[in-house]
Amino acid sequence: MTPLNVKGVALATGLFLGVTYILCTVLFGLLVPGGQALHQLYPLIFPGFTWISPGSFVLGLVESVVYGLYIGGGFSLAYNLVLRRPRPA
């Protein structure tokens, strides 16, 4: 098996979470009536977030990308570590 590229996986996960945040905030949070679930969830996930101002939107975007970098990097490092462990014969 091939080890994962830590930087590539981390960047891809960060990009994915950033795009997901934008889509959820714009499409669901602002366009769907009764989207109160995000109004209550986002302040729990993103410290300092208040619904919705330009500064708060950018803060949530930055935090979601940082979460993605952390998750993707951590996962790929753990995967590569497990991959390198010797296996019993």
KEZA-570895 format. One record per atom (N, C-alpha, C): residue number from 1; chain; atom name; x, y, z. Coordinates in pm, 1 decimal, decimal comma, padded with zeros to 6 digits. Example, Ala and Ser with C-alpha at 12.3 -4.5 7.8 and 13.67 -1.06 7.14 Angstrom:
2
[1; 'A'; 'N'; [01319,0; -00569,0; 00780,0]]
[1; 'A'; 'CA'; [01230,0; -00450,0; 00780,0]]
[1; 'A'; 'C'; [01320,0; -00330,0; 00780,0]]
[2; 'A'; 'N'; [01285,0; -00225,0; 00708,0]]
[2; 'A'; 'CA'; [01367,0; -00106,0; 00714,0]]
[2; 'A'; 'C'; [01290,0; 00003,0; 00787,0]]
end
This chain:
89
[1; 'A'; 'N'; [00084,0; -00119,0; 00000,0]]
[1; 'A'; 'CA'; [00000,0; 00000,0; 00000,0]]
[1; 'A'; 'C'; [00087,5; 00124,0; 00000,0]]
[2; 'A'; 'N'; [00037,9; 00226,4; -00061,9]]
[2; 'A'; 'CA'; [00111,8; 00351,5; -00073,6]]
[2; 'A'; 'C'; [00076,1; 00444,7; 00041,1]]
[3; 'A'; 'N'; [00175,9; 00508,2; 00103,1]]
[3; 'A'; 'CA'; [00145,2; 00605,9; 00208,4]]
[3; 'A'; 'C'; [00073,9; 00728,0; 00150,5]]
[4; 'A'; 'N'; [-00002,9; 00792,3; 00234,9]]
[4; 'A'; 'CA'; [-00074,5; 00912,7; 00194,3]]
[4; 'A'; 'C'; [00017,7; 01034,4; 00199,9]]
[5; 'A'; 'N'; [-00002,1; 01127,0; 00109,2]]
[5; 'A'; 'CA'; [00068,0; 01254,4; 00110,4]]
[5; 'A'; 'C'; [-00000,9; 01342,9; 00215,2]]
[6; 'A'; 'N'; [00064,6; 01366,8; 00326,6]]
[6; 'A'; 'CA'; [00003,9; 01438,3; 00439,1]]
[6; 'A'; 'C'; [-00041,2; 01577,3; 00396,9]]
[7; 'A'; 'N'; [00044,4; 01650,3; 00328,2]]
[7; 'A'; 'CA'; [00010,7; 01786,4; 00286,8]]
[7; 'A'; 'C'; [-00107,3; 01786,2; 00189,7]]
[8; 'A'; 'N'; [-00106,7; 01693,6; 00095,5]]
[8; 'A'; 'CA'; [-00215,8; 01686,8; -00002,5]]
[8; 'A'; 'C'; [-00349,1; 01653,1; 00060,5]]
[9; 'A'; 'N'; [-00348,9; 01556,4; 00150,5]]
[9; 'A'; 'CA'; [-00473,9; 01517,1; 00217,2]]
[9; 'A'; 'C'; [-00523,6; 01630,9; 00306,0]]
[10; 'A'; 'N'; [-00432,5; 01695,0; 00377,5]]
[10; 'A'; 'CA'; [-00471,8; 01805,3; 00465,8]]
[10; 'A'; 'C'; [-00531,0; 01920,8; 00384,8]]
[11; 'A'; 'N'; [-00466,6; 01957,8; 00273,7]]
[11; 'A'; 'CA'; [-00518,5; 02067,0; 00191,0]]
[11; 'A'; 'C'; [-00652,6; 02031,3; 00127,3]]
[12; 'A'; 'N'; [-00665,5; 01908,1; 00081,3]]
[12; 'A'; 'CA'; [-00792,1; 01865,6; 00021,0]]
[12; 'A'; 'C'; [-00905,2; 01866,4; 00123,1]]
[13; 'A'; 'N'; [-00878,2; 01821,1; 00243,6]]
[13; 'A'; 'CA'; [-00980,4; 01820,1; 00348,0]]
[13; 'A'; 'C'; [-01016,2; 01962,0; 00390,4]]
[14; 'A'; 'N'; [-00915,5; 02048,8; 00401,5]]
[14; 'A'; 'CA'; [-00942,3; 02188,9; 00433,5]]
[14; 'A'; 'C'; [-01027,7; 02255,5; 00327,9]]
[15; 'A'; 'N'; [-00995,9; 02230,4; 00200,6]]
[15; 'A'; 'CA'; [-01075,1; 02287,2; 00091,3]]
[15; 'A'; 'C'; [-01217,4; 02232,9; 00094,3]]
[16; 'A'; 'N'; [-01230,6; 02103,9; 00116,3]]
[16; 'A'; 'CA'; [-01363,0; 02042,2; 00121,5]]
[16; 'A'; 'C'; [-01448,8; 02102,5; 00232,8]]
[17; 'A'; 'N'; [-01391,3; 02116,7; 00352,4]]
[17; 'A'; 'CA'; [-01468,9; 02174,0; 00463,0]]
[17; 'A'; 'C'; [-01498,8; 02321,7; 00440,4]]
[18; 'A'; 'N'; [-01407,6; 02394,6; 00377,5]]
[18; 'A'; 'CA'; [-01433,8; 02535,1; 00346,3]]
[18; 'A'; 'C'; [-01549,6; 02550,7; 00248,9]]
[19; 'A'; 'N'; [-01549,7; 02470,1; 00142,8]]
[19; 'A'; 'CA'; [-01658,7; 02475,0; 00044,6]]
[19; 'A'; 'C'; [-01789,7; 02430,3; 00108,2]]
[20; 'A'; 'N'; [-01783,3; 02327,1; 00190,5]]
[20; 'A'; 'CA'; [-01903,6; 02279,5; 00259,0]]
[20; 'A'; 'C'; [-01960,6; 02387,5; 00350,8]]
[21; 'A'; 'N'; [-01873,6; 02457,4; 00422,4]]
[21; 'A'; 'CA'; [-01918,2; 02567,3; 00509,2]]
[21; 'A'; 'C'; [-01989,3; 02675,1; 00427,4]]
[22; 'A'; 'N'; [-01929,9; 02713,2; 00315,0]]
[22; 'A'; 'CA'; [-01991,4; 02817,3; 00230,5]]
[22; 'A'; 'C'; [-02126,9; 02770,8; 00180,1]]
[23; 'A'; 'N'; [-02133,7; 02648,1; 00129,7]]
[23; 'A'; 'CA'; [-02260,4; 02597,5; 00077,5]]
[23; 'A'; 'C'; [-02366,8; 02588,4; 00186,7]]
[24; 'A'; 'N'; [-02328,1; 02537,9; 00302,5]]
[24; 'A'; 'CA'; [-02425,7; 02527,0; 00411,3]]
[24; 'A'; 'C'; [-02472,0; 02663,9; 00459,4]]
[25; 'A'; 'N'; [-02378,1; 02757,4; 00472,8]]
[25; 'A'; 'CA'; [-02413,7; 02889,1; 00523,2]]
[25; 'A'; 'C'; [-02501,6; 02964,2; 00423,9]]
[26; 'A'; 'N'; [-02462,1; 02966,0; 00298,0]]
[26; 'A'; 'CA'; [-02535,3; 03043,8; 00198,4]]
[26; 'A'; 'C'; [-02663,2; 02973,3; 00156,4]]
[27; 'A'; 'N'; [-02650,5; 02849,9; 00109,2]]
[27; 'A'; 'CA'; [-02767,2; 02781,9; 00054,6]]
[27; 'A'; 'C'; [-02868,1; 02742,3; 00161,2]]
[28; 'A'; 'N'; [-02820,9; 02680,1; 00265,8]]
[28; 'A'; 'CA'; [-02914,3; 02631,8; 00367,3]]
[28; 'A'; 'C'; [-02949,4; 02739,6; 00469,1]]
[29; 'A'; 'N'; [-02847,1; 02803,7; 00522,8]]
[29; 'A'; 'CA'; [-02869,0; 02898,4; 00631,1]]
[29; 'A'; 'C'; [-02943,6; 03024,4; 00592,5]]
[30; 'A'; 'N'; [-02922,6; 03070,4; 00468,6]]
[30; 'A'; 'CA'; [-02985,8; 03195,5; 00429,1]]
[30; 'A'; 'C'; [-03105,5; 03177,4; 00336,3]]
[31; 'A'; 'N'; [-03107,4; 03069,9; 00258,0]]
[31; 'A'; 'CA'; [-03213,6; 03053,3; 00159,6]]
[31; 'A'; 'C'; [-03328,0; 02962,8; 00204,1]]
[32; 'A'; 'N'; [-03301,5; 02868,6; 00292,4]]
[32; 'A'; 'CA'; [-03404,4; 02773,7; 00335,1]]
[32; 'A'; 'C'; [-03479,7; 02831,5; 00454,6]]
[33; 'A'; 'N'; [-03611,6; 02843,1; 00443,0]]
[33; 'A'; 'CA'; [-03687,9; 02892,0; 00557,2]]
[33; 'A'; 'C'; [-03678,9; 02793,2; 00674,0]]
[34; 'A'; 'N'; [-03669,2; 02846,2; 00792,1]]
[34; 'A'; 'CA'; [-03660,6; 02762,1; 00910,6]]
[34; 'A'; 'C'; [-03523,4; 02699,5; 00929,6]]
[35; 'A'; 'N'; [-03419,0; 02763,9; 00879,8]]
[35; 'A'; 'CA'; [-03284,0; 02711,3; 00893,9]]
[35; 'A'; 'C'; [-03223,8; 02744,6; 01029,6]]
[36; 'A'; 'N'; [-03305,0; 02741,1; 01132,5]]
[36; 'A'; 'CA'; [-03260,6; 02777,6; 01267,3]]
[36; 'A'; 'C'; [-03157,5; 02681,0; 01324,3]]
[37; 'A'; 'N'; [-03151,1; 02559,6; 01271,2]]
[37; 'A'; 'CA'; [-03056,8; 02461,5; 01324,6]]
[37; 'A'; 'C'; [-02913,9; 02513,3; 01313,3]]
[38; 'A'; 'N'; [-02880,9; 02576,3; 01201,9]]
[38; 'A'; 'CA'; [-02746,2; 02630,6; 01185,1]]
[38; 'A'; 'C'; [-02722,9; 02749,4; 01277,1]]
[39; 'A'; 'N'; [-02826,3; 02827,4; 01301,7]]
[39; 'A'; 'CA'; [-02812,3; 02941,8; 01391,8]]
[39; 'A'; 'C'; [-02769,4; 02896,7; 01531,5]]
[40; 'A'; 'N'; [-02814,3; 02779,3; 01571,6]]
[40; 'A'; 'CA'; [-02780,2; 02727,0; 01703,6]]
[40; 'A'; 'C'; [-02652,6; 02644,1; 01701,4]]
[41; 'A'; 'N'; [-02624,7; 02577,6; 01590,4]]
[41; 'A'; 'CA'; [-02509,9; 02487,8; 01581,6]]
[41; 'A'; 'C'; [-02377,7; 02561,2; 01560,0]]
[42; 'A'; 'N'; [-02376,1; 02659,7; 01473,1]]
[42; 'A'; 'CA'; [-02250,1; 02725,8; 01436,9]]
[42; 'A'; 'C'; [-02176,3; 02787,7; 01555,8]]
[43; 'A'; 'N'; [-02242,1; 02856,1; 01647,3]]
[43; 'A'; 'CA'; [-02165,8; 02908,8; 01761,8]]
[43; 'A'; 'C'; [-02102,1; 02800,1; 01849,0]]
[44; 'A'; 'N'; [-02158,3; 02680,2; 01847,1]]
[44; 'A'; 'CA'; [-02098,7; 02570,3; 01922,7]]
[44; 'A'; 'C'; [-01975,0; 02515,0; 01852,5]]
[45; 'A'; 'N'; [-01977,4; 02512,2; 01720,1]]
[45; 'A'; 'CA'; [-01867,5; 02456,1; 01642,0]]
[45; 'A'; 'C'; [-01755,8; 02558,3; 01621,3]]
[46; 'A'; 'N'; [-01794,1; 02682,4; 01595,2]]
[46; 'A'; 'CA'; [-01698,1; 02787,1; 01561,2]]
[46; 'A'; 'C'; [-01693,3; 02892,5; 01672,0]]
[47; 'A'; 'N'; [-01591,8; 02887,6; 01758,4]]
[47; 'A'; 'CA'; [-01581,1; 02987,0; 01866,5]]
[47; 'A'; 'C'; [-01575,5; 03129,5; 01810,9]]
[48; 'A'; 'N'; [-01654,2; 03218,3; 01867,9]]
[48; 'A'; 'CA'; [-01656,7; 03357,6; 01825,6]]
[48; 'A'; 'C'; [-01756,5; 03387,1; 01715,5]]
[49; 'A'; 'N'; [-01825,6; 03285,4; 01665,5]]
[49; 'A'; 'CA'; [-01920,1; 03302,8; 01555,5]]
[49; 'A'; 'C'; [-02052,8; 03355,1; 01607,6]]
[50; 'A'; 'N'; [-02105,2; 03457,0; 01541,6]]
[50; 'A'; 'CA'; [-02242,2; 03504,4; 01567,1]]
[50; 'A'; 'C'; [-02311,8; 03514,9; 01432,8]]
[51; 'A'; 'N'; [-02437,7; 03482,2; 01427,9]]
[51; 'A'; 'CA'; [-02510,8; 03477,8; 01300,5]]
[51; 'A'; 'C'; [-02546,1; 03615,7; 01256,1]]
[52; 'A'; 'N'; [-02538,8; 03645,7; 01134,0]]
[52; 'A'; 'CA'; [-02431,6; 03629,8; 01038,8]]
[52; 'A'; 'C'; [-02390,2; 03770,7; 01000,1]]
[53; 'A'; 'N'; [-02267,5; 03798,2; 01014,4]]
[53; 'A'; 'CA'; [-02208,8; 03924,6; 00971,7]]
[53; 'A'; 'C'; [-02090,2; 03889,1; 00882,6]]
[54; 'A'; 'N'; [-02040,8; 03984,3; 00804,3]]
[54; 'A'; 'CA'; [-01926,2; 03952,5; 00717,7]]
[54; 'A'; 'C'; [-01805,1; 03901,0; 00796,4]]
[55; 'A'; 'N'; [-01775,0; 03962,5; 00909,3]]
[55; 'A'; 'CA'; [-01662,0; 03917,5; 00989,5]]
[55; 'A'; 'C'; [-01683,0; 03778,4; 01044,8]]
[56; 'A'; 'N'; [-01804,5; 03749,4; 01087,2]]
[56; 'A'; 'CA'; [-01837,1; 03619,0; 01141,6]]
[56; 'A'; 'C'; [-01833,0; 03512,0; 01032,4]]
[57; 'A'; 'N'; [-01877,4; 03547,1; 00912,6]]
[57; 'A'; 'CA'; [-01871,3; 03453,8; 00799,7]]
[57; 'A'; 'C'; [-01726,9; 03414,8; 00770,0]]
[58; 'A'; 'N'; [-01638,4; 03514,4; 00764,9]]
[58; 'A'; 'CA'; [-01496,2; 03488,1; 00737,4]]
[58; 'A'; 'C'; [-01434,4; 03406,9; 00851,1]]
[59; 'A'; 'N'; [-01468,8; 03439,5; 00974,2]]
[59; 'A'; 'CA'; [-01417,1; 03364,0; 01088,9]]
[59; 'A'; 'C'; [-01457,7; 03217,5; 01079,0]]
[60; 'A'; 'N'; [-01583,7; 03191,3; 01048,5]]
[60; 'A'; 'CA'; [-01630,0; 03053,2; 01033,4]]
[60; 'A'; 'C'; [-01560,1; 02982,2; 00918,9]]
[61; 'A'; 'N'; [-01535,5; 03053,4; 00809,2]]
[61; 'A'; 'CA'; [-01465,1; 02994,5; 00695,5]]
[61; 'A'; 'C'; [-01322,3; 02957,1; 00733,9]]
[62; 'A'; 'N'; [-01252,6; 03048,9; 00799,4]]
[62; 'A'; 'CA'; [-01114,6; 03021,5; 00841,2]]
[62; 'A'; 'C'; [-01111,7; 02904,4; 00939,6]]
[63; 'A'; 'N'; [-01202,3; 02903,7; 01035,9]]
[63; 'A'; 'CA'; [-01203,7; 02795,2; 01133,7]]
[63; 'A'; 'C'; [-01235,0; 02661,3; 01068,1]]
[64; 'A'; 'N'; [-01326,5; 02658,1; 00971,8]]
[64; 'A'; 'CA'; [-01358,2; 02531,1; 00906,3]]
[64; 'A'; 'C'; [-01240,2; 02480,8; 00824,1]]
[65; 'A'; 'N'; [-01166,8; 02570,3; 00757,6]]
[65; 'A'; 'CA'; [-01048,6; 02527,9; 00682,3]]
[65; 'A'; 'C'; [-00940,8; 02475,8; 00778,0]]
[66; 'A'; 'N'; [-00921,1; 02543,2; 00890,0]]
[66; 'A'; 'CA'; [-00822,3; 02497,7; 00988,4]]
[66; 'A'; 'C'; [-00862,2; 02360,8; 01044,4]]
[67; 'A'; 'N'; [-00990,7; 02340,1; 01072,6]]
[67; 'A'; 'CA'; [-01036,5; 02208,8; 01117,4]]
[67; 'A'; 'C'; [-01004,6; 02102,8; 01011,7]]
[68; 'A'; 'N'; [-01027,4; 02135,5; 00885,2]]
[68; 'A'; 'CA'; [-00998,8; 02041,5; 00777,4]]
[68; 'A'; 'C'; [-00851,9; 02008,5; 00766,9]]
[69; 'A'; 'N'; [-00766,7; 02110,7; 00781,0]]
[69; 'A'; 'CA'; [-00622,1; 02085,9; 00778,3]]
[69; 'A'; 'C'; [-00581,7; 01992,9; 00892,2]]
[70; 'A'; 'N'; [-00635,6; 02017,4; 01008,9]]
[70; 'A'; 'CA'; [-00604,3; 01935,7; 01127,2]]
[70; 'A'; 'C'; [-00652,3; 01791,3; 01108,3]]
[71; 'A'; 'N'; [-00775,9; 01775,5; 01065,5]]
[71; 'A'; 'CA'; [-00833,2; 01642,0; 01049,1]]
[71; 'A'; 'C'; [-00761,4; 01566,0; 00938,0]]
[72; 'A'; 'N'; [-00741,8; 01629,1; 00823,1]]
[72; 'A'; 'CA'; [-00675,4; 01562,1; 00711,2]]
[72; 'A'; 'C'; [-00531,5; 01527,1; 00742,1]]
[73; 'A'; 'N'; [-00459,1; 01620,1; 00803,6]]
[73; 'A'; 'CA'; [-00320,6; 01592,9; 00840,3]]
[73; 'A'; 'C'; [-00309,6; 01484,6; 00945,6]]
[74; 'A'; 'N'; [-00394,4; 01491,7; 01046,2]]
[74; 'A'; 'CA'; [-00392,4; 01391,3; 01151,9]]
[74; 'A'; 'C'; [-00429,2; 01253,1; 01101,9]]
[75; 'A'; 'N'; [-00530,3; 01247,7; 01017,2]]
[75; 'A'; 'CA'; [-00570,6; 01118,6; 00962,8]]
[75; 'A'; 'C'; [-00460,0; 01057,5; 00878,2]]
[76; 'A'; 'N'; [-00401,1; 01136,3; 00789,6]]
[76; 'A'; 'CA'; [-00299,1; 01079,9; 00701,5]]
[76; 'A'; 'C'; [-00173,1; 01041,1; 00778,5]]
[77; 'A'; 'N'; [-00137,9; 01118,4; 00881,1]]
[77; 'A'; 'CA'; [-00024,7; 01077,9; 00964,7]]
[77; 'A'; 'C'; [-00053,0; 00945,8; 01036,3]]
[78; 'A'; 'N'; [-00171,9; 00932,7; 01090,9]]
[78; 'A'; 'CA'; [-00208,4; 00808,5; 01159,6]]
[78; 'A'; 'C'; [-00213,5; 00691,5; 01061,4]]
[79; 'A'; 'N'; [-00267,2; 00714,1; 00943,5]]
[79; 'A'; 'CA'; [-00273,5; 00609,5; 00841,3]]
[79; 'A'; 'C'; [-00132,9; 00563,4; 00803,5]]
[80; 'A'; 'N'; [-00043,8; 00658,1; 00779,6]]
[80; 'A'; 'CA'; [00093,1; 00623,0; 00742,6]]
[80; 'A'; 'C'; [00164,2; 00549,8; 00855,8]]
[81; 'A'; 'N'; [00135,6; 00586,9; 00978,7]]
[81; 'A'; 'CA'; [00196,2; 00518,4; 01094,3]]
[81; 'A'; 'C'; [00149,0; 00374,0; 01101,6]]
[82; 'A'; 'N'; [00020,5; 00352,9; 01086,0]]
[82; 'A'; 'CA'; [-00034,6; 00217,3; 01089,4]]
[82; 'A'; 'C'; [00017,4; 00135,6; 00971,0]]
[83; 'A'; 'N'; [00031,3; 00198,8; 00857,6]]
[83; 'A'; 'CA'; [00080,0; 00131,3; 00738,4]]
[83; 'A'; 'C'; [00223,0; 00079,9; 00756,4]]
[84; 'A'; 'N'; [00304,1; 00152,7; 00831,6]]
[84; 'A'; 'CA'; [00443,7; 00115,5; 00850,7]]
[84; 'A'; 'C'; [00466,1; 00008,7; 00957,5]]
[85; 'A'; 'N'; [00366,2; -00014,1; 01039,9]]
[85; 'A'; 'CA'; [00382,4; -00113,7; 01147,6]]
[85; 'A'; 'C'; [00407,3; -00250,7; 01088,3]]
[86; 'A'; 'N'; [00500,5; -00324,5; 01146,3]]
[86; 'A'; 'CA'; [00524,4; -00459,5; 01094,5]]
[86; 'A'; 'C'; [00404,1; -00547,9; 01120,5]]
[87; 'A'; 'N'; [00376,3; -00632,7; 01025,3]]
[87; 'A'; 'CA'; [00261,9; -00723,8; 01037,2]]
[87; 'A'; 'C'; [00312,1; -00863,7; 01071,5]]
[88; 'A'; 'N'; [00237,0; -00932,5; 01155,3]]
[88; 'A'; 'CA'; [00279,9; -01068,8; 01189,8]]
[88; 'A'; 'C'; [00277,9; -01158,3; 01066,0]]
[89; 'A'; 'N'; [00369,1; -01251,2; 01061,6]]
[89; 'A'; 'CA'; [00379,9; -01340,4; 00945,5]]
[89; 'A'; 'C'; [00280,0; -01452,2; 00950,8]]
end
